[in-house]
């Protein structure tokens, strides 16, 4: 055997030392390949280790079914407030703010926290989500000035979160909606609002301004996740895409109920969509009525969601039933995505969705408790769609 190897080496014109060097190099290359293949999963997981540890710690603070049930049984808002003082997430705000504002502050700070601790490869989408606080405050400011509220009353509507809070606070003393838009000069929102300002001046309604902000947010959110190069980004794209499609469907259903045509609402739809592209959105709008819209969704994952509540809609005529069903779909989808990548983006999506659910739950309960003799059974019905993730 040794003689045969020596013959082969001689035929190649190599010395023994050169041959051994080649063999050693081959072993090194093979070893490097094995190491890369073996460590690739670890490298993919590594950026998520610290963020997921922080997320899991905060997830442990979320209310479970038993705690939500206890809050539903509360006699009044004061009892709910006292109960929440036992939660580190809300206690620090309840001494200085109303219950609803304390909830909004906590949710805003949650968006900010997640946007800062998310791995860089997915961070841009969560930074866009953090803009919800600024957009909500701008909407409050516009509504207040349209209603002619005083500076003090306007300040009460603003939630102290978001990157523009101090700038918006300085605009509480302006007189008109036009003044608010002018005061936003230099921000990313100014061009968006300036474009639809003539429509506001024509109709006297702030709805075009609010809708333009919503469209800007969703366009930006979808664009931030449009390159799903790995499984984490694919899950993020689906999570974001669902939100965009649902927003479009809600808009179309409302338009059908209000008798609006495609041209009236097309400026506020997200044409790029996710599963529902521009041609499909136009097809939905050309449907004769709400039932026709749902029939046109056949073959999409939204069809069964809406078909299930169609009989109840036919009895009540309430489009809110469809909106609740779509919101529940978003919650259930987020839960599914959170389980697909437990060592990657999953826990982040799961936590953020659950936090949104918790705040919605608490707001529903608080509003109900402000009304005299509001039935507990009715509150539970209103919470069904948001409790499934807890």
C-alpha atoms as a printed R data frame, in Angstrom:
    type eleno elety resid chain resno       x      y       z
1   ATOM     1    CA   UNK     A     1   0.000  0.000   0.000
2   ATOM     2    CA   UNK     A     2   2.794  2.377   0.951
3   ATOM     3    CA   UNK     A     3   4.578  1.548  -2.322
4   ATOM     4    CA   UNK     A     4   1.447  2.333  -4.315
5   ATOM     5    CA   UNK     A     5   1.030  5.710  -2.567
6   ATOM     6    CA   UNK     A     6   4.712  6.500  -3.202
7   ATOM     7    CA   UNK     A     7   4.219  5.627  -6.893
8   ATOM     8    CA   UNK     A     8   1.213  7.971  -7.133
9   ATOM     9    CA   UNK     A     9   3.156 10.787  -5.469
10  ATOM    10    CA   UNK     A    10   6.069 10.284  -7.862
11  ATOM    11    CA   UNK     A    11   3.741 10.268 -10.885
12  ATOM    12    CA   UNK     A    12   2.338 13.623  -9.757
13  ATOM    13    CA   UNK     A    13   5.836 15.029  -9.498
14  ATOM    14    CA   UNK     A    14   5.406 15.869  -5.818
15  ATOM    15    CA   UNK     A    15   7.797 15.443  -2.965
16  ATOM    16    CA   UNK     A    16   6.661 13.635   0.194
17  ATOM    17    CA   UNK     A    17   6.657 16.941   2.065
18  ATOM    18    CA   UNK     A    18   4.490 18.651  -0.569
19  ATOM    19    CA   UNK     A    19   2.006 15.761  -0.594
20  ATOM    20    CA   UNK     A    20   1.691 15.840   3.204
21  ATOM    21    CA   UNK     A    21   1.116 19.595   3.060
22  ATOM    22    CA   UNK     A    22  -1.718 19.123   0.522
23  ATOM    23    CA   UNK     A    23  -3.323 16.391   2.648
24  ATOM    24    CA   UNK     A    24  -3.092 18.564   5.754
25  ATOM    25    CA   UNK     A    25  -4.625 21.514   3.879
26  ATOM    26    CA   UNK     A    26  -7.494 19.282   2.712
27  ATOM    27    CA   UNK     A    27  -8.199 18.223   6.297
28  ATOM    28    CA   UNK     A    28  -8.163 21.878   7.400
29  ATOM    29    CA   UNK     A    29 -10.649 22.875   4.675
30  ATOM    30    CA   UNK     A    30 -12.978 19.972   5.471
31  ATOM    31    CA   UNK     A    31 -12.753 20.792   9.163
32  ATOM    32    CA   UNK     A    32 -13.576 24.440   8.501
33  ATOM    33    CA   UNK     A    33 -16.632 23.458   6.469
34  ATOM    34    CA   UNK     A    34 -17.833 21.181   9.271
35  ATOM    35    CA   UNK     A    35 -17.356 23.955  11.831
36  ATOM    36    CA   UNK     A    36 -19.251 26.483   9.686
37  ATOM    37    CA   UNK     A    37 -22.147 24.084   9.107
38  ATOM    38    CA   UNK     A    38 -22.267 23.155  12.788
39  ATOM    39    CA   UNK     A    39 -22.069 26.712  14.114
40  ATOM    40    CA   UNK     A    40 -24.406 28.414  11.597
41  ATOM    41    CA   UNK     A    41 -27.531 27.665  13.674
42  ATOM    42    CA   UNK     A    42 -25.761 29.087  16.742
43  ATOM    43    CA   UNK     A    43 -24.792 32.257  14.856
44  ATOM    44    CA   UNK     A    44 -28.413 32.678  13.701
45  ATOM    45    CA   UNK     A    45 -29.700 32.351  17.263
46  ATOM    46    CA   UNK     A    46 -27.034 34.436  19.011
47  ATOM    47    CA   UNK     A    47 -28.443 37.933  18.187
48  ATOM    48    CA   UNK     A    48 -31.764 36.917  19.755
49  ATOM    49    CA   UNK     A    49 -30.456 35.479  23.030
50  ATOM    50    CA   UNK     A    50 -30.350 38.701  25.038
51  ATOM    51    CA   UNK     A    51 -33.512 40.306  23.573
52  ATOM    52    CA   UNK     A    52 -35.507 37.103  24.118
53  ATOM    53    CA   UNK     A    53 -34.295 36.826  27.707
54  ATOM    54    CA   UNK     A    54 -35.533 40.362  28.387
55  ATOM    55    CA   UNK     A    55 -38.808 39.678  26.581
56  ATOM    56    CA   UNK     A    56 -39.469 36.504  28.570
57  ATOM    57    CA   UNK     A    57 -38.850 38.378  31.822
58  ATOM    58    CA   UNK     A    58 -41.433 40.993  30.880
59  ATOM    59    CA   UNK     A    59 -43.833 38.400  29.542
60  ATOM    60    CA   UNK     A    60 -44.020 36.996  33.059
61  ATOM    61    CA   UNK     A    61 -45.636 40.281  34.172
62  ATOM    62    CA   UNK     A    62 -48.566 39.986  31.759
63  ATOM    63    CA   UNK     A    63 -51.973 39.256  33.229
64  ATOM    64    CA   UNK     A    64 -53.306 35.721  32.835
65  ATOM    65    CA   UNK     A    65 -56.926 34.598  32.396
66  ATOM    66    CA   UNK     A    66 -57.547 34.447  36.141
67  ATOM    67    CA   UNK     A    67 -56.363 38.013  36.690
68  ATOM    68    CA   UNK     A    68 -58.407 39.322  33.759
69  ATOM    69    CA   UNK     A    69 -61.470 37.570  35.182
70  ATOM    70    CA   UNK     A    70 -60.882 39.242  38.545
71  ATOM    71    CA   UNK     A    71 -60.764 42.635  36.838
72  ATOM    72    CA   UNK     A    72 -63.989 41.903  34.970
73  ATOM    73    CA   UNK     A    73 -65.647 41.255  38.336
74  ATOM    74    CA   UNK     A    74 -64.461 44.613  39.767
75  ATOM    75    CA   UNK     A    75 -67.206 46.950  40.927
76  ATOM    76    CA   UNK     A    76 -65.779 50.169  39.533
77  ATOM    77    CA   UNK     A    77 -62.795 51.885  37.917
78  ATOM    78    CA   UNK     A    78 -61.231 52.626  41.312
79  ATOM    79    CA   UNK     A    79 -60.981 48.913  42.057
80  ATOM    80    CA   UNK     A    80 -59.323 48.304  38.687
81  ATOM    81    CA   UNK     A    81 -56.848 51.119  39.322
82  ATOM    82    CA   UNK     A    82 -55.956 49.750  42.750
83  ATOM    83    CA   UNK     A    83 -55.517 46.281  41.271
84  ATOM    84    CA   UNK     A    84 -53.117 47.624  38.636
85  ATOM    85    CA   UNK     A    85 -51.043 49.332  41.293
86  ATOM    86    CA   UNK     A    86 -49.776 45.853  42.089
87  ATOM    87    CA   UNK     A    87 -48.264 45.564  38.607
88  ATOM    88    CA   UNK     A    88 -44.773 47.064  38.101
89  ATOM    89    CA   UNK     A    89 -45.723 47.889  34.508
90  ATOM    90    CA   UNK     A    90 -48.508 50.286  35.481
91  ATOM    91    CA   UNK     A    91 -47.944 51.291  39.130
92  ATOM    92    CA   UNK     A    92 -45.490 54.127  38.438
93  ATOM    93    CA   UNK     A    93 -47.921 55.916  36.098
94  ATOM    94    CA   UNK     A    94 -51.170 55.616  38.029
95  ATOM    95    CA   UNK     A    95 -50.221 58.247  40.617
96  ATOM    96    CA   UNK     A    96 -49.899 60.949  37.960
97  ATOM    97    CA   UNK     A    97 -52.192 59.918  35.116
98  ATOM    98    CA   UNK     A    98 -55.681 58.611  34.454
99  ATOM    99    CA   UNK     A    99 -56.071 54.861  34.016
100 ATOM   100    CA   UNK     A   100 -56.446 55.039  30.244
101 ATOM   101    CA   UNK     A   101 -53.456 57.344  29.843
102 ATOM   102    CA   UNK     A   102 -51.331 55.092  32.080
103 ATOM   103    CA   UNK     A   103 -52.179 52.174  29.781
104 ATOM   104    CA   UNK     A   104 -51.242 54.175  26.680
105 ATOM   105    CA   UNK     A   105 -47.946 55.271  28.232
106 ATOM   106    CA   UNK     A   106 -47.003 51.707  29.083
107 ATOM   107    CA   UNK     A   107 -47.845 50.469  25.583
108 ATOM   108    CA   UNK     A   108 -45.868 53.326  24.013
109 ATOM   109    CA   UNK     A   109 -42.856 52.541  26.158
110 ATOM   110    CA   UNK     A   110 -43.181 48.872  25.222
111 ATOM   111    CA   UNK     A   111 -42.966 49.753  21.514
112 ATOM   112    CA   UNK     A   112 -39.914 51.886  22.244
113 ATOM   113    CA   UNK     A   113 -38.258 49.145  24.308
114 ATOM   114    CA   UNK     A   114 -38.766 46.476  21.653
115 ATOM   115    CA   UNK     A   115 -37.513 48.808  18.898
116 ATOM   116    CA   UNK     A   116 -34.282 49.374  20.837
117 ATOM   117    CA   UNK     A   117 -33.528 45.808  21.861
118 ATOM   118    CA   UNK     A   118 -34.544 43.970  18.656
119 ATOM   119    CA   UNK     A   119 -31.604 42.562  16.631
120 ATOM   120    CA   UNK     A   120 -30.403 44.905  13.886
121 ATOM   121    CA   UNK     A   121 -31.575 42.615  11.084
122 ATOM   122    CA   UNK     A   122 -35.229 43.114  12.086
123 ATOM   123    CA   UNK     A   123 -34.989 46.368  14.028
124 ATOM   124    CA   UNK     A   124 -36.291 48.686  11.304
125 ATOM   125    CA   UNK     A   125 -39.823 47.257  11.436
126 ATOM   126    CA   UNK     A   126 -40.071 47.674  15.189
127 ATOM   127    CA   UNK     A   127 -38.749 51.234  14.930
128 ATOM   128    CA   UNK     A   128 -41.640 51.954  12.574
129 ATOM   129    CA   UNK     A   129 -44.082 50.410  15.065
130 ATOM   130    CA   UNK     A   130 -42.733 52.761  17.723
131 ATOM   131    CA   UNK     A   131 -44.004 55.662  15.599
132 ATOM   132    CA   UNK     A   132 -47.552 54.739  16.650
133 ATOM   133    CA   UNK     A   133 -47.155 56.950  19.711
134 ATOM   134    CA   UNK     A   134 -46.313 60.051  17.688
135 ATOM   135    CA   UNK     A   135 -49.066 59.380  15.167
136 ATOM   136    CA   UNK     A   136 -51.667 58.905  17.905
137 ATOM   137    CA   UNK     A   137 -50.601 62.195  19.519
138 ATOM   138    CA   UNK     A   138 -50.752 64.055  16.196
139 ATOM   139    CA   UNK     A   139 -54.275 62.732  15.649
140 ATOM   140    CA   UNK     A   140 -55.300 63.896  19.127
141 ATOM   141    CA   UNK     A   141 -53.834 67.320  18.441
142 ATOM   142    CA   UNK     A   142 -55.678 67.639  15.119
143 ATOM   143    CA   UNK     A   143 -58.966 66.529  16.661
144 ATOM   144    CA   UNK     A   144 -58.588 68.920  19.595
145 ATOM   145    CA   UNK     A   145 -57.956 71.929  17.369
146 ATOM   146    CA   UNK     A   146 -60.845 71.042  15.074
147 ATOM   147    CA   UNK     A   147 -63.082 70.871  18.160
148 ATOM   148    CA   UNK     A   148 -61.754 74.224  19.408
149 ATOM   149    CA   UNK     A   149 -60.411 72.846  22.699
150 ATOM   150    CA   UNK     A   150 -58.309 74.980  24.992
151 ATOM   151    CA   UNK     A   151 -54.577 74.509  25.467
152 ATOM   152    CA   UNK     A   152 -55.129 72.796  28.805
153 ATOM   153    CA   UNK     A   153 -57.761 70.423  27.417
154 ATOM   154    CA   UNK     A   154 -55.541 69.642  24.436
155 ATOM   155    CA   UNK     A   155 -52.573 68.811  26.651
156 ATOM   156    CA   UNK     A   156 -54.758 66.345  28.545
157 ATOM   157    CA   UNK     A   157 -55.271 64.390  25.314
158 ATOM   158    CA   UNK     A   158 -51.567 63.936  24.610
159 ATOM   159    CA   UNK     A   159 -49.760 60.860  25.890
160 ATOM   160    CA   UNK     A   160 -46.180 61.541  27.111
161 ATOM   161    CA   UNK     A   161 -44.479 59.003  24.851
162 ATOM   162    CA   UNK     A   162 -42.867 59.090  21.433
163 ATOM   163    CA   UNK     A   163 -39.976 61.054  19.989
164 ATOM   164    CA   UNK     A   164 -42.106 64.118  19.137
165 ATOM   165    CA   UNK     A   165 -43.979 64.538  22.417
166 ATOM   166    CA   UNK     A   166 -42.237 67.747  23.511
167 ATOM   167    CA   UNK     A   167 -42.602 69.274  20.039
168 ATOM   168    CA   UNK     A   168 -46.302 68.405  19.950
169 ATOM   169    CA   UNK     A   169 -46.784 69.775  23.448
170 ATOM   170    CA   UNK     A   170 -45.578 73.150  22.196
171 ATOM   171    CA   UNK     A   171 -48.316 73.084  19.542
172 ATOM   172    CA   UNK     A   172 -51.158 72.795  22.057
173 ATOM   173    CA   UNK     A   173 -51.554 76.584  22.130
174 ATOM   174    CA   UNK     A   174 -52.084 77.047  18.363
175 ATOM   175    CA   UNK     A   175 -55.572 77.901  17.151
176 ATOM   176    CA   UNK     A   176 -56.331 75.775  14.094
177 ATOM   177    CA   UNK     A   177 -55.679 72.467  12.360
178 ATOM   178    CA   UNK     A   178 -53.758 74.343   9.673
179 ATOM   179    CA   UNK     A   179 -51.517 75.795  12.384
180 ATOM   180    CA   UNK     A   180 -50.800 72.265  13.665
181 ATOM   181    CA   UNK     A   181 -49.764 71.095  10.198
182 ATOM   182    CA   UNK     A   182 -47.540 74.159   9.786
183 ATOM   183    CA   UNK     A   183 -46.003 73.502  13.198
184 ATOM   184    CA   UNK     A   184 -44.982 70.004  12.097
185 ATOM   185    CA   UNK     A   185 -42.700 71.429   9.419
186 ATOM   186    CA   UNK     A   186 -39.395 69.574   9.427
187 ATOM   187    CA   UNK     A   187 -40.917 66.293  10.600
188 ATOM   188    CA   UNK     A   188 -41.595 63.281   8.393
189 ATOM   189    CA   UNK     A   189 -45.331 63.854   8.797
190 ATOM   190    CA   UNK     A   190 -45.522 67.400   7.426
191 ATOM   191    CA   UNK     A   191 -45.487 66.497   3.689
192 ATOM   192    CA   UNK     A   192 -48.102 63.789   4.265
193 ATOM   193    CA   UNK     A   193 -50.505 66.186   5.962
194 ATOM   194    CA   UNK     A   194 -49.798 69.128   3.661
195 ATOM   195    CA   UNK     A   195 -50.817 67.004   0.676
196 ATOM   196    CA   UNK     A   196 -54.331 66.355   2.036
197 ATOM   197    CA   UNK     A   197 -54.786 69.688   3.822
198 ATOM   198    CA   UNK     A   198 -56.839 71.130   0.906
199 ATOM   199    CA   UNK     A   199 -59.320 68.281   1.345
200 ATOM   200    CA   UNK     A   200 -59.656 69.112   5.033
201 ATOM   201    CA   UNK     A   201 -60.196 72.780   4.199
202 ATOM   202    CA   UNK     A   202 -62.850 71.765   1.693
203 ATOM   203    CA   UNK     A   203 -64.780 69.374   3.964
204 ATOM   204    CA   UNK     A   204 -63.924 70.605   7.463
205 ATOM   205    CA   UNK     A   205 -63.293 66.997   8.503
206 ATOM   206    CA   UNK     A   206 -60.012 65.717   9.980
207 ATOM   207    CA   UNK     A   207 -60.662 62.195   8.651
208 ATOM   208    CA   UNK     A   208 -58.548 62.716   5.474
209 ATOM   209    CA   UNK     A   209 -55.633 63.843   7.668
210 ATOM   210    CA   UNK     A   210 -55.985 60.862  10.008
211 ATOM   211    CA   UNK     A   211 -56.327 58.430   7.097
212 ATOM   212    CA   UNK     A   212 -53.228 59.871   5.431
213 ATOM   213    CA   UNK     A   213 -51.243 59.262   8.642
214 ATOM   214    CA   UNK     A   214 -52.528 55.680   8.842
215 ATOM   215    CA   UNK     A   215 -51.580 55.016   5.233
216 ATOM   216    CA   UNK     A   216 -48.126 56.509   5.707
217 ATOM   217    CA   UNK     A   217 -47.526 54.308   8.754
218 ATOM   218    CA   UNK     A   218 -48.660 51.092   7.061
219 ATOM   219    CA   UNK     A   219 -46.736 51.833   3.837
220 ATOM   220    CA   UNK     A   220 -43.598 52.429   5.870
221 ATOM   221    CA   UNK     A   221 -44.189 49.328   7.991
222 ATOM   222    CA   UNK     A   222 -44.606 47.065   4.967
223 ATOM   223    CA   UNK     A   223 -41.561 48.554   3.222
224 ATOM   224    CA   UNK     A   224 -39.438 47.925   6.320
225 ATOM   225    CA   UNK     A   225 -39.926 44.157   6.029
226 ATOM   226    CA   UNK     A   226 -40.047 43.587   2.276
227 ATOM   227    CA   UNK     A   227 -36.775 41.626   1.950
228 ATOM   228    CA   UNK     A   228 -37.453 38.343   3.805
229 ATOM   229    CA   UNK     A   229 -33.996 36.786   3.298
230 ATOM   230    CA   UNK     A   230 -34.251 34.274   6.152
231 ATOM   231    CA   UNK     A   231 -36.926 32.580   8.248
232 ATOM   232    CA   UNK     A   232 -36.974 35.294  10.909
233 ATOM   233    CA   UNK     A   233 -37.549 37.998   8.309
234 ATOM   234    CA   UNK     A   234 -40.134 35.843   6.509
235 ATOM   235    CA   UNK     A   235 -42.130 35.562   9.738
236 ATOM   236    CA   UNK     A   236 -41.799 39.304  10.322
237 ATOM   237    CA   UNK     A   237 -42.987 40.035   6.767
238 ATOM   238    CA   UNK     A   238 -46.049 37.831   7.279
239 ATOM   239    CA   UNK     A   239 -46.774 39.435  10.663
240 ATOM   240    CA   UNK     A   240 -46.571 42.924   9.178
241 ATOM   241    CA   UNK     A   241 -48.307 41.954   5.941
242 ATOM   242    CA   UNK     A   242 -51.344 40.631   7.771
243 ATOM   243    CA   UNK     A   243 -51.754 43.996   9.494
244 ATOM   244    CA   UNK     A   244 -51.680 45.805   6.144
245 ATOM   245    CA   UNK     A   245 -54.212 43.481   4.504
246 ATOM   246    CA   UNK     A   246 -56.559 43.686   7.483
247 ATOM   247    CA   UNK     A   247 -56.405 47.500   7.426
248 ATOM   248    CA   UNK     A   248 -57.326 47.469   3.719
249 ATOM   249    CA   UNK     A   249 -60.202 45.026   4.238
250 ATOM   250    CA   UNK     A   250 -61.609 47.081   7.124
251 ATOM   251    CA   UNK     A   251 -61.472 50.211   4.973
252 ATOM   252    CA   UNK     A   252 -63.269 48.512   2.085
253 ATOM   253    CA   UNK     A   253 -65.989 47.036   4.316
254 ATOM   254    CA   UNK     A   254 -66.618 50.436   5.912
255 ATOM   255    CA   UNK     A   255 -66.725 52.027   2.466
256 ATOM   256    CA   UNK     A   256 -69.350 49.526   1.291
257 ATOM   257    CA   UNK     A   257 -71.523 50.215   4.319
258 ATOM   258    CA   UNK     A   258 -71.186 53.992   3.778
259 ATOM   259    CA   UNK     A   259 -71.822 53.717   0.033
260 ATOM   260    CA   UNK     A   260 -68.391 55.006  -1.032
261 ATOM   261    CA   UNK     A   261 -66.782 54.026  -4.343
262 ATOM   262    CA   UNK     A   262 -63.210 52.999  -5.167
263 ATOM   263    CA   UNK     A   263 -62.078 56.485  -6.156
264 ATOM   264    CA   UNK     A   264 -63.191 57.880  -2.802
265 ATOM   265    CA   UNK     A   265 -61.065 55.544  -0.696
266 ATOM   266    CA   UNK     A   266 -58.245 54.464  -3.025
267 ATOM   267    CA   UNK     A   267 -55.958 57.310  -1.831
268 ATOM   268    CA   UNK     A   268 -56.019 55.746   1.645
269 ATOM   269    CA   UNK     A   269 -55.410 52.122   0.681
270 ATOM   270    CA   UNK     A   270 -51.994 50.461   0.679
271 ATOM   271    CA   UNK     A   271 -51.764 49.443  -2.975
272 ATOM   272    CA   UNK     A   272 -48.687 47.233  -2.626
273 ATOM   273    CA   UNK     A   273 -50.541 45.117  -0.070
274 ATOM   274    CA   UNK     A   274 -49.379 41.717   1.111
275 ATOM   275    CA   UNK     A   275 -51.651 38.986  -0.168
276 ATOM   276    CA   UNK     A   276 -54.113 41.544  -1.509
277 ATOM   277    CA   UNK     A   277 -52.467 43.488  -4.323
278 ATOM   278    CA   UNK     A   278 -53.884 46.544  -6.097
279 ATOM   279    CA   UNK     A   279 -55.870 44.550  -8.678
280 ATOM   280    CA   UNK     A   280 -57.457 42.464  -5.941
281 ATOM   281    CA   UNK     A   281 -58.306 45.511  -3.842
282 ATOM   282    CA   UNK     A   282 -60.013 47.096  -6.845
283 ATOM   283    CA   UNK     A   283 -61.898 43.853  -7.425
284 ATOM   284    CA   UNK     A   284 -63.116 43.914  -3.831
285 ATOM   285    CA   UNK     A   285 -64.279 47.514  -4.148
286 ATOM   286    CA   UNK     A   286 -66.221 46.725  -7.294
287 ATOM   287    CA   UNK     A   287 -68.288 44.165  -5.393
288 ATOM   288    CA   UNK     A   288 -71.948 45.114  -5.077
289 ATOM   289    CA   UNK     A   289 -72.149 44.957  -1.283
290 ATOM   290    CA   UNK     A   290 -70.479 43.619   1.876
291 ATOM   291    CA   UNK     A   291 -71.477 40.051   1.020
292 ATOM   292    CA   UNK     A   292 -69.895 40.486  -2.402
293 ATOM   293    CA   UNK     A   293 -66.639 41.680  -0.827
294 ATOM   294    CA   UNK     A   294 -66.466 38.556   1.320
295 ATOM   295    CA   UNK     A   295 -67.253 36.316  -1.659
296 ATOM   296    CA   UNK     A   296 -64.425 37.972  -3.601
297 ATOM   297    CA   UNK     A   297 -62.017 37.054  -0.786
298 ATOM   298    CA   UNK     A   298 -62.557 33.345  -1.469
299 ATOM   299    CA   UNK     A   299 -59.209 31.593  -1.807
300 ATOM   300    CA   UNK     A   300 -57.504 33.922   0.682
301 ATOM   301    CA   UNK     A   301 -56.914 33.243   4.372
302 ATOM   302    CA   UNK     A   302 -59.334 36.047   5.219
303 ATOM   303    CA   UNK     A   303 -62.345 34.351   3.632
304 ATOM   304    CA   UNK     A   304 -63.232 31.902   6.419
305 ATOM   305    CA   UNK     A   305 -62.576 34.550   9.076
306 ATOM   306    CA   UNK     A   306 -65.305 36.804   7.654
307 ATOM   307    CA   UNK     A   307 -67.672 34.127   6.364
308 ATOM   308    CA   UNK     A   308 -68.072 32.759   9.890
309 ATOM   309    CA   UNK     A   309 -69.613 36.019  11.144
310 ATOM   310    CA   UNK     A   310 -71.596 36.858   8.000
311 ATOM   311    CA   UNK     A   311 -74.889 35.392   9.341
312 ATOM   312    CA   UNK     A   312 -74.657 37.565  12.474
313 ATOM   313    CA   UNK     A   313 -73.876 40.616  10.326
314 ATOM   314    CA   UNK     A   314 -76.971 39.915   8.219
315 ATOM   315    CA   UNK     A   315 -79.028 39.993  11.428
316 ATOM   316    CA   UNK     A   316 -77.486 43.079  13.042
317 ATOM   317    CA   UNK     A   317 -75.972 45.071  10.169
318 ATOM   318    CA   UNK     A   318 -72.942 45.834  12.378
319 ATOM   319    CA   UNK     A   319 -69.669 45.990  10.459
320 ATOM   320    CA   UNK     A   320 -67.894 45.932  13.827
321 ATOM   321    CA   UNK     A   321 -68.422 42.155  13.830
322 ATOM   322    CA   UNK     A   322 -66.074 41.832  10.850
323 ATOM   323    CA   UNK     A   323 -63.543 44.146  12.467
324 ATOM   324    CA   UNK     A   324 -63.553 42.069  15.653
325 ATOM   325    CA   UNK     A   325 -63.115 38.868  13.637
326 ATOM   326    CA   UNK     A   326 -60.178 40.372  11.738
327 ATOM   327    CA   UNK     A   327 -58.576 41.575  14.969
328 ATOM   328    CA   UNK     A   328 -58.885 38.085  16.416
329 ATOM   329    CA   UNK     A   329 -57.272 36.726  13.250
330 ATOM   330    CA   UNK     A   330 -54.279 39.033  13.811
331 ATOM   331    CA   UNK     A   331 -53.948 37.857  17.410
332 ATOM   332    CA   UNK     A   332 -54.155 34.174  16.469
333 ATOM   333    CA   UNK     A   333 -51.671 34.658  13.624
334 ATOM   334    CA   UNK     A   334 -49.200 36.364  15.955
335 ATOM   335    CA   UNK     A   335 -49.492 33.448  18.359
336 ATOM   336    CA   UNK     A   336 -48.773 31.025  15.508
337 ATOM   337    CA   UNK     A   337 -45.734 33.028  14.358
338 ATOM   338    CA   UNK     A   338 -44.384 33.238  17.909
339 ATOM   339    CA   UNK     A   339 -44.276 29.439  18.098
340 ATOM   340    CA   UNK     A   340 -42.550 28.950  14.731
341 ATOM   341    CA   UNK     A   341 -39.228 30.485  15.759
342 ATOM   342    CA   UNK     A   342 -38.901 30.129  19.564
343 ATOM   343    CA   UNK     A   343 -35.155 30.832  19.457
344 ATOM   344    CA   UNK     A   344 -35.499 33.687  16.985
345 ATOM   345    CA   UNK     A   345 -38.107 36.375  16.378
346 ATOM   346    CA   UNK     A   346 -40.969 34.324  17.849
347 ATOM   347    CA   UNK     A   347 -40.830 35.526  21.489
348 ATOM   348    CA   UNK     A   348 -40.563 39.181  20.406
349 ATOM   349    CA   UNK     A   349 -43.662 38.996  18.218
350 ATOM   350    CA   UNK     A   350 -45.512 36.960  20.835
351 ATOM   351    CA   UNK     A   351 -44.741 39.413  23.648
352 ATOM   352    CA   UNK     A   352 -45.592 42.537  21.656
353 ATOM   353    CA   UNK     A   353 -48.890 41.074  20.481
354 ATOM   354    CA   UNK     A   354 -49.779 39.946  23.993
355 ATOM   355    CA   UNK     A   355 -49.013 43.403  25.389
356 ATOM   356    CA   UNK     A   356 -51.294 45.003  22.813
357 ATOM   357    CA   UNK     A   357 -53.968 42.482  23.752
358 ATOM   358    CA   UNK     A   358 -53.574 43.217  27.456
359 ATOM   359    CA   UNK     A   359 -53.926 46.971  27.003
360 ATOM   360    CA   UNK     A   360 -56.996 46.529  24.781
361 ATOM   361    CA   UNK     A   361 -58.532 44.238  27.395
362 ATOM   362    CA   UNK     A   362 -57.936 46.671  30.204
363 ATOM   363    CA   UNK     A   363 -59.343 49.584  28.210
364 ATOM   364    CA   UNK     A   364 -62.499 47.626  27.391
365 ATOM   365    CA   UNK     A   365 -62.981 46.728  31.050
366 ATOM   366    CA   UNK     A   366 -62.326 50.306  32.205
367 ATOM   367    CA   UNK     A   367 -64.821 51.781  29.722
368 ATOM   368    CA   UNK     A   368 -67.451 49.247  30.732
369 ATOM   369    CA   UNK     A   369 -66.980 49.980  34.433
370 ATOM   370    CA   UNK     A   370 -67.581 53.682  33.797
371 ATOM   371    CA   UNK     A   371 -71.102 52.811  32.654
372 ATOM   372    CA   UNK     A   372 -73.674 52.029  35.309
373 ATOM   373    CA   UNK     A   373 -74.814 48.382  35.508
374 ATOM   374    CA   UNK     A   374 -72.876 47.292  32.422
375 ATOM   375    CA   UNK     A   375 -73.438 43.492  32.230
376 ATOM   376    CA   UNK     A   376 -70.414 41.378  33.146
377 ATOM   377    CA   UNK     A   377 -71.474 38.816  30.548
378 ATOM   378    CA   UNK     A   378 -71.277 41.507  27.875
379 ATOM   379    CA   UNK     A   379 -67.774 42.487  28.978
380 ATOM   380    CA   UNK     A   380 -66.661 38.863  28.665
381 ATOM   381    CA   UNK     A   381 -68.066 38.732  25.132
382 ATOM   382    CA   UNK     A   382 -66.088 41.811  24.201
383 ATOM   383    CA   UNK     A   383 -62.890 40.211  25.551
384 ATOM   384    CA   UNK     A   384 -63.163 36.842  23.851
385 ATOM   385    CA   UNK     A   385 -61.176 37.816  20.800
386 ATOM   386    CA   UNK     A   386 -58.286 39.262  22.791
387 ATOM   387    CA   UNK     A   387 -58.042 36.697  25.572
388 ATOM   388    CA   UNK     A   388 -57.041 33.781  23.330
389 ATOM   389    CA   UNK     A   389 -53.362 34.780  23.416
390 ATOM   390    CA   UNK     A   390 -53.016 35.187  27.152
